Amino acid sequence: MEKNEARKRVDKLRDLLDQANKAYYQDAQPFMSDKEFDETLKELEKLEREFGLQDPESPTQRVGGEASSVFETVQHPVPLLSLDNTYNEEELNDFDGRVKKILGHEDYEYMVELKFDGASLRLRYENGNLALGATRGDGQQGDDITNNVKTIRDIPLQLQGDAPDVVEVRGEAYMEREAFARMNQHREEEGLNVFANPRNSTAGSLKMQDPKAVSQRPIRFFAFDMLLDEDDSLTQSQKAELLSEFGLPVSEHYKVCSKIDEVHEVISDWKELRQKLPYETDGVVIKVNQSHLRDELGTTSKFPRWAISYKFEAEQATTTINDITLQVGRLGTITPVAELEAVELAGTTVKRASLHNEDEIQRKDIRIGDTVVVEKAGEIIPQVVSVVDPDRKDRNAPFTFPKTCPACDSELIKYEDEVAWRCVNPTCPPQVRIRIEHFASRDAMDIEGLGESVVDQLVSAELIKTYGDLYDLEKEQILELERMAEKSAQNLIDSISNSKEQPFERVIYALGIRFVGKTVAKDLAKAFKSMEKLQSVSEEELIAVDSIGPRIAESVVDFFSNEKNQNIVAHLGEKGLQFEQEEEELASNIFEGKKFVLTGSLPTYTRKEAANLIEKHGGKTASSVSGNTDFVLAGESAGSKLDKARDLGVTVLNEEEFKNMIGE
């Protein structure tokens, strides 16, 4: 493989893994099995290493998903690293060999625990009281969901016994199978969407904004680790006992093993045990029991060297593909789905399985009428593994991927270097709801009262077909919707009207242009000043903007080249939305041409406040440290960005030094 070819493959893999991370950690809607993710990640690591294509922003250097923008972001004082995965005894023996080699002796034990299939949480207790509950996020920082965590009845608001002043707890939130099934049954009776599985439901519930709603969800919790500043002499098993003494729930299923052979025996026993447990498990976690050896063993950029996860093999079953249908997803992605003869798999009845994309169908040569092996990889997503007897003579013809959208009959397109076919019709019915919800979201036009249910009713009643139609709505039309009283209808009309005052950068973000997030929207607004100019710019002009690459430039030009999009944007302009950038008067130009990176928690400023001050004095902010970074503004619990800044010789400022520079 030539380097140019490797670079294209690396870019493709990074995009795929970024999408998978977002789907798993942020949207709670995974589309890739654990094993597929691990194999893709290993391929990417191999190519980056062989061709010198390492990048600090690559998924190989990251732990998981981005923190949600809905909640306040908190920095983790000690990163919540993910674990390296293994699927067989040989790889587990290799892990043991690496531990033995680094330590130079065999005077250590392993603590073996079940791996719960839920959502990781970090708890912080101060003076015995629950002070913080946070998601794992990207491992370095997560979401502050303290109010939601307080609704989980398993989690004590006060610790029992003689607890230290500060106790950091790591654990997993989960749902038991029966409670999950009852909840889904209740939702189905109410006409609501049901959840795919307990893990998705748990992750989604924890990110709800109403703690009262969270309290109605049957969320449970197991604590599995604890950090104490003053004592690293405790073993992992002693920590488990101490967690129980403090009143935290700890799974009874853990075992200390002196040799790797004992670990294998435990894994074998627990493969049978897991079927009898009331909750989902997808593997076993093996940790060096002696905490004081962890520093010596160290970590890679992603994983601790003192722990590993052994994943159980996914349960498989054989069934028949009755049909292949197409689903239209977010931003028009067309996903083929196998409609299966119903089969029992991992305790559930499976009738459908994702085929991911056209390339996957062709690679596995999947056809209608085939007998296939299906599995729930990671016990989450049903998928087709292989075709049984692919050489039989009476098979149907290969599946031909349609060239038009199944929902609106528009011609499908495939972008260069992508495997997915897409429908780019902005009025395509399945996409309309998602586009409108995005347009009305808090970070976009912030139209209060325009939630999923209201959008669904408006679209179903054909009152709106695009987000541009929102500005034509009248109160009398909204009053016809279910559960919509006079005051609520008027509030929604007022909120839609008020949204016309949102600044130009928010309008750009609200349009839902592919790859254009909040930061890029702000840069586009500053660079081109008006919608008229933005609609006419070339890819070359776009690429000249600091944060815009070829992929974003192509997406922006494609969006404004679409006649239907042009009509919608024109309609928004007629309705009085802000189509020009307001010129902000700079407080000074002392940071002109300078790039800042923010890391850690500042004493008095939030990150957003600090970033705004930097921009008011002519500077720019970036998300990662590089040779082009001029300053790193660092607060408490600054992580790897601070280390990299020092390695590169970048000037590091604390908040006081920053204030002095801007004269505050």
Number of C-alpha atoms within 10 A of each C-alpha: 8 7 13 10 9 17 17 12 16 22 15 15 18 19 15 18 22 17 15 21 25 17 16 19 23 20 16 20 22 18 19 24 21 20 17 12 16 16 12 16 18 13 15 25 18 14 19 18 11 12 15 11 17 16 10 13 12 19 21 19 15 20 21 25 23 20 23 17 10 14 15 13 20 22 22 22 14 13 17 24 19 18 18 17 20 20 14 13 15 10 13 20 15 12 20 19 13 15 21 15 12 12 13 9 9 13 9 15 18 25 20 25 23 23 19 22 22 25 23 20 24 25 20 19 21 16 14 20 17 21 15 18 22 27 29 29 25 22 21 24 23 25 25 24 24 19 17 21 28 19 20 21 13 17 20 19 18 17 22 15 11 10 18 14 12 18 20 18 19 18 21 19 23 26 25 16 16 13 16 22 16 12 18 20 14 13 14 13 11 9 9 12 10 15 18 13 20 26 24 22 24 25 23 18 21 28 21 15 14 12 19 12 13 22 17 12 18 20 25 18 24 20 23 22 17 19 17 15 10 8 9 14 12 17 18 23 21 13 18 21 13 18 22 16 16 16 16 24 19 19 15 10 10 18 15 19 20 15 13 18 11 15 22 16 11 18 22 12 11 19 16 10 11 15 13 10 11 12 19 24 21 23 24 24 22 28 21 25 24 20 19 14 17 17 11 13 19 13 14 11 12 19 19 19 21 24 24 21 22 22 21 21 17 19 14 17 17 18 21 21 22 17 15 20 16 19 16 21 14 15 19 22 21 23 18 21 20 24 18 23 16 14 15 13 18 17 10 10 11 22 17 23 20 20 23 19 18 18 13 14 18 14 8 14 14 26 23 18 17 23 21 22 16 26 25 22 23 21 22 24 22 24 24 29 18 17 19 15 11 16 8 8 7 9 14 11 10 12 14 10 16 13 14 15 23 17 14 14 13 15 15 19 17 12 12 8 10 10 15 19 23 23 27 21 21 22 19 20 16 17 21 23 25 17 21 26 20 20 25 23 16 15 17 23 25 19 23 17 17 21 14 13 12 17 22 18 17 21 16 13 13 9 17 22 19 20 23 20 15 20 19 12 15 14 16 11 12 21 16 14 14 10 9 14 13 11 11 15 21 17 16 20 22 14 18 22 16 15 21 20 14 15 19 24 26 23 27 25 25 26 22 19 19 15 16 20 16 16 13 19 21 19 16 25 24 17 17 19 18 18 21 13 13 20 16 13 15 13 19 12 14 22 16 13 16 11 13 19 14 13 14 19 21 19 17 21 18 15 19 18 13 13 12 15 20 14 13 18 21 14 16 20 16 10 15 13 21 21 23 18 18 14 8 8 9 12 13 14 15 15 19 14 10 18 20 24 22 25 21 22 20 19 11 11 13 13 17 10 10 19 19 15 19 24 21 20 18 19 20 19 19 16 11 17 24 16 10 12 20 19 21 25 23 21 20 13 18 19 19 16 20 22 12 17 21 13 9 14 13 18 13 18 16 14 17 12 13 18 13 9 12 16 7 8
